[in-house]
Amino acid sequence: MKAIWNGAIGFGLVNIPVKIYSATETTKLDLDMLDKSDFSNIKFKRVNESTGKEVKWENIVKGYLMDDQYIVLDEEDYEAASPEKTKILSIDQFVRESEVDSVYFENPYYLEPQKNGENAYRLLLKALQETEMAGIGTFVLRDSEAIGMIRPYNEEILVLNRLRFNQEIRDYKDLKIPAQKAPKPAELKMAVSLIKQLSQEFDPVMYKDNYSDELMKIIKKKAKGKNIKAKKAEPAKEGKVIDLMAQLKASLQTPKSKSAS
């Protein structure tokens, strides 16, 4: 793993030196874009708009257009904007994780303690476990400010979940949401029964990226010259009045699922 941030967690007056590592990786197949005519690889180049020539990464800078003129920023400018947040994630408050709606969650990261920070790291980990709380604070990651939630994971490591800012959550008032009409009591009772029937402890191991596996099987078959016949999925039926009671009864008669597809 390669660290993407090197700094410290501010826990009261205690600083815990840590490194941040991405906790996830994609399972999607790495598909290349090709020219349909001869299957040549499509290349993306960073081209100078004026000269039409390709620009090397080391010669690329970032700038903000103001009054028809670009103001170019460098690393020192980013640090000058908020020097403490580029190196320290200071915990501002502690909350119960259940209080943070899942719509705010972005990416998870592992926190690794650095030299002389091991004791403080274990202290924060154990304290969060004892209180069942999570720490919230802000820091700068990749040239932008982020909210981070620090919590224990598997009782042996601290995880940092990047959160979205409230202004990033889009308003849904323009969507056509059904009127708040109460469902029929019999239907509600049956729906609750169905939920209880299918209730079990969440086990993430049950869920796998089967689509990528199936796609790889097709790739291997095509590599051997085999023809692929796709099974057509049933189209979604729109505008049809649904007999909820009939569907709920049929659902309750289906054996409880033991594994995810």
C-alpha positions as CSV (number, residue, x, y, z in Angstrom):
1,M,0.0,0.0,0.0
2,K,1.1,3.6,-0.7
3,A,0.3,6.3,1.8
4,I,-1.8,9.2,0.4
5,W,-1.5,11.5,3.5
6,N,1.1,11.9,6.2
7,G,0.2,13.9,9.2
8,A,-1.4,13.6,12.7
9,I,-4.7,13.2,14.4
10,G,-5.4,15.9,17.0
11,F,-7.1,14.3,20.0
12,G,-7.4,17.1,22.6
13,L,-3.8,18.1,23.3
14,V,-2.5,14.8,22.1
15,N,-1.1,14.5,18.5
16,I,-1.1,11.0,17.0
17,P,1.3,10.8,14.0
18,V,-0.4,8.7,11.3
19,K,-0.4,7.8,7.6
20,I,-3.6,7.3,5.6
21,Y,-4.0,4.5,3.1
22,S,-6.9,3.7,0.8
23,A,-8.9,0.9,2.3
24,T,-10.6,-0.2,-0.9
25,E,-9.7,-1.3,-4.4
26,T,-11.9,-1.8,-7.5
27,T,-12.9,-5.2,-8.7
28,K,-14.0,-3.9,-12.1
29,L,-12.3,-5.3,-15.1
30,D,-9.7,-3.0,-16.7
31,L,-11.3,-2.6,-20.1
32,D,-9.4,-0.6,-22.8
33,M,-11.1,1.7,-25.3
34,L,-10.5,0.7,-28.9
35,D,-11.1,2.1,-32.3
36,K,-14.0,0.0,-33.7
37,S,-12.4,-0.1,-37.2
38,D,-9.1,-1.8,-36.3
39,F,-9.1,-2.3,-32.5
40,S,-6.3,0.2,-32.0
41,N,-5.9,1.5,-28.5
42,I,-7.4,5.0,-27.9
43,K,-4.8,7.3,-26.3
44,F,-5.6,10.4,-24.3
45,K,-3.0,13.1,-24.4
46,R,-2.6,16.3,-22.5
47,V,-2.4,18.8,-25.3
48,N,-1.6,22.5,-25.3
49,E,-4.7,24.3,-26.7
50,S,-2.5,26.9,-28.5
51,T,0.3,24.8,-29.9
52,G,-1.4,21.4,-30.2
53,K,1.6,19.8,-28.7
54,E,1.5,17.2,-25.9
55,V,2.5,18.5,-22.4
56,K,4.5,16.4,-19.9
57,W,3.0,15.9,-16.4
58,E,5.9,17.8,-14.8
59,N,5.1,20.9,-16.9
60,I,1.4,21.0,-15.9
61,V,0.3,23.5,-13.2
62,K,-3.2,24.4,-11.9
63,G,-4.7,27.8,-12.1
64,Y,-8.0,29.7,-11.4
65,L,-9.4,31.9,-14.1
66,M,-10.1,35.4,-12.7
67,D,-10.9,38.5,-14.9
68,D,-9.7,36.6,-18.0
69,Q,-6.4,35.8,-16.4
70,Y,-5.2,32.6,-14.8
71,I,-3.9,32.8,-11.2
72,V,-1.5,29.8,-10.9
73,L,-1.2,27.9,-7.6
74,D,1.7,25.9,-6.3
75,E,2.2,23.6,-3.3
76,E,3.1,26.5,-0.9
77,D,-0.2,28.2,-1.8
78,Y,-2.2,25.2,-0.8
79,E,-0.4,25.0,2.6
80,A,-0.8,28.7,3.2
81,A,-4.6,28.5,2.8
82,S,-4.8,26.3,5.9
83,P,-1.4,25.1,7.1
84,E,-2.7,23.2,10.1
85,K,-5.2,21.2,8.1
86,T,-2.7,20.0,5.6
87,K,-0.9,18.1,8.4
88,I,-3.4,17.6,11.2
89,L,-6.9,16.1,11.4
90,S,-8.1,17.7,14.6
91,I,-11.1,15.9,16.1
92,D,-13.7,18.6,16.8
93,Q,-16.5,16.5,18.3
94,F,-17.5,12.9,19.0
95,V,-20.8,11.5,17.8
96,R,-22.5,8.2,17.6
97,E,-21.9,6.6,14.2
98,S,-25.6,5.9,13.8
99,E,-26.3,9.7,13.9
100,V,-24.4,10.1,10.5
101,D,-26.7,9.2,7.6
102,S,-25.2,7.0,5.0
103,V,-25.8,9.6,2.3
104,Y,-22.8,11.5,3.7
105,F,-20.4,8.6,3.5
106,E,-17.6,8.6,0.8
107,N,-14.4,6.6,0.9
108,P,-12.9,4.6,3.7
109,Y,-9.2,4.8,4.6
110,Y,-6.9,2.9,7.0
111,L,-5.0,4.8,9.6
112,E,-1.5,3.5,10.5
113,P,0.3,4.8,13.6
114,Q,3.8,6.2,13.1
115,K,6.9,6.1,15.3
116,N,6.2,7.3,18.9
117,G,2.4,7.4,18.1
118,E,1.6,3.8,18.9
119,N,0.5,4.3,22.5
120,A,-1.8,7.2,21.7
121,Y,-3.2,5.4,18.7
122,R,-4.1,2.4,20.9
123,L,-5.6,4.7,23.5
124,L,-7.9,6.4,21.0
125,L,-8.9,3.1,19.5
126,K,-9.8,1.6,22.9
127,A,-11.6,4.8,24.1
128,L,-13.8,4.9,21.0
129,Q,-14.6,1.2,21.5
130,E,-15.5,1.8,25.1
131,T,-17.7,4.8,24.4
132,E,-19.1,3.5,21.1
133,M,-18.4,6.9,19.6
134,A,-16.7,8.2,16.4
135,G,-14.5,11.3,16.1
136,I,-15.3,14.0,13.5
137,G,-12.9,16.6,12.2
138,T,-11.7,18.3,9.0
139,F,-8.4,18.1,7.1
140,V,-7.0,18.8,3.6
141,L,-6.6,15.9,1.3
142,R,-5.4,16.3,-2.3
143,D,-5.8,20.1,-2.4
144,S,-9.3,20.1,-1.0
145,E,-10.9,20.2,2.5
146,A,-12.6,17.1,3.7
147,I,-14.6,15.9,6.7
148,G,-13.3,12.8,8.3
149,M,-15.0,10.4,10.7
150,I,-12.6,8.2,12.7
151,R,-13.9,5.0,14.1
152,P,-12.6,1.5,15.2
153,Y,-12.7,-1.3,12.6
154,N,-12.6,-5.0,13.6
155,E,-11.5,-3.9,17.1
156,E,-7.8,-3.6,15.9
157,I,-7.4,-0.6,13.6
158,L,-8.7,3.0,13.2
159,V,-10.6,3.7,10.0
160,L,-11.1,7.2,8.6
161,N,-14.3,7.6,6.6
162,R,-14.4,10.7,4.3
163,L,-17.7,12.4,4.5
164,R,-19.5,14.7,2.1
165,F,-20.2,18.3,3.1
166,N,-23.9,19.1,3.7
167,Q,-23.9,21.5,0.7
168,E,-22.9,18.6,-1.6
169,I,-26.1,16.7,-0.9
170,R,-28.6,17.6,-3.6
171,D,-32.1,18.7,-2.8
172,Y,-34.8,16.2,-3.8
173,K,-37.8,18.5,-3.6
174,D,-38.1,18.6,-7.4
175,L,-38.5,14.9,-7.6
176,K,-42.0,13.3,-7.9
177,I,-42.2,11.7,-4.5
178,P,-45.5,9.9,-3.7
179,A,-47.9,11.8,-1.4
180,Q,-47.7,10.9,2.2
181,K,-50.7,8.6,2.1
182,A,-50.9,5.9,4.7
183,P,-50.7,2.4,3.3
184,K,-53.5,-0.1,4.0
185,P,-53.0,-1.7,7.5
186,A,-53.1,-5.3,6.1
187,E,-50.5,-4.5,3.5
188,L,-48.2,-2.8,6.1
189,K,-48.6,-5.7,8.4
190,M,-47.6,-8.2,5.7
191,A,-44.7,-6.0,4.6
192,V,-43.4,-5.9,8.2
193,S,-43.7,-9.7,8.3
194,L,-41.7,-10.0,5.1
195,I,-38.9,-7.8,6.5
196,K,-38.8,-9.8,9.7
197,Q,-38.7,-13.1,7.7
198,L,-35.7,-11.8,5.7
199,S,-33.9,-10.2,8.7
200,Q,-30.5,-11.5,9.6
201,E,-27.1,-10.2,10.7
202,F,-25.2,-8.3,7.9
203,D,-22.4,-10.4,6.5
204,P,-20.4,-8.6,3.8
205,V,-18.8,-11.9,2.7
206,M,-22.1,-12.9,1.3
207,Y,-21.9,-10.3,-1.4
208,K,-19.4,-10.6,-4.2
209,D,-18.8,-8.9,-7.5
210,N,-20.3,-11.7,-9.6
211,Y,-20.8,-9.5,-12.6
212,S,-17.0,-9.1,-13.2
213,D,-16.6,-12.8,-12.8
214,E,-19.3,-13.6,-15.4
215,L,-17.9,-11.0,-17.8
216,M,-14.4,-12.6,-17.5
217,K,-16.0,-16.0,-18.4
218,I,-17.5,-14.4,-21.5
219,I,-14.1,-12.8,-22.4
220,K,-12.4,-16.3,-22.1
221,K,-15.1,-17.9,-24.3
222,K,-14.8,-15.2,-27.0
223,A,-11.0,-15.7,-26.9
224,K,-11.6,-19.3,-27.9
225,G,-13.9,-18.2,-30.8
226,K,-17.2,-19.2,-29.1
227,N,-20.4,-17.3,-29.9
228,I,-22.2,-15.8,-26.9
229,K,-25.9,-15.8,-26.7
230,A,-27.2,-13.3,-24.2
231,K,-30.2,-14.0,-22.1
232,K,-32.6,-11.1,-22.3
233,A,-33.7,-9.6,-18.9
234,E,-37.4,-9.0,-18.4
235,P,-38.2,-5.4,-19.2
236,A,-39.6,-3.3,-16.4
237,K,-43.3,-2.9,-16.7
238,E,-44.5,0.7,-16.3
239,G,-47.9,2.0,-15.6
240,K,-49.3,-1.3,-14.5
241,V,-51.4,-1.4,-11.3
242,I,-49.8,-3.8,-8.9
243,D,-51.7,-6.1,-6.6
244,L,-49.6,-5.5,-3.5
245,M,-51.3,-8.1,-1.3
246,A,-50.9,-10.8,-3.9
247,Q,-47.2,-10.0,-4.3
248,L,-46.6,-9.8,-0.6
249,K,-48.3,-13.2,0.0
250,A,-46.2,-14.8,-2.7
251,S,-43.0,-13.2,-1.2
252,L,-43.8,-14.6,2.3
253,Q,-44.2,-18.1,0.8
254,T,-40.7,-17.9,-0.7
255,P,-38.0,-19.6,1.5
256,K,-35.8,-17.2,3.5
257,S,-32.7,-16.3,1.5
258,K,-29.5,-17.7,3.0
259,S,-27.0,-16.1,0.6
260,A,-26.8,-13.1,-1.7
261,S,-26.7,-13.5,-5.5
